[in-house]
Amino acid sequence: MLIYVLLIPIFLALLFKWFHFFKFYLTKKRSFSEYFFLVFIGYYVLITGPVNCSRYMMPLQFVLITFVLVSVKENKLKNARQN
């Protein structure tokens, strides 16, 4: 019974934190790559779970590498335009 008394406030604080995170993230103008990154992190957290089982991430390694390469290319183009 004591464990529930300790876990309920932690759960409520976690809900409060997630609510404000998504509220902040969705009210600002974001690019497609930033939304994709949010979905990717959400997938990583929800699917791998508390045990962080890496076999669930293996199919997405190609997607992750592609995302990083596209982001680096976008940053290089932005920096080239500024200079």
Secondary structure, 3 states (H helix, E strand, C coil): CHHHHHHHHHHHHHHHHHHHHHHHHHHCCCCHHHHHHHHHHHHHHHHHCCCCCHHHCHHHHHHHHHHHHHHHHHHHHHHHHHC
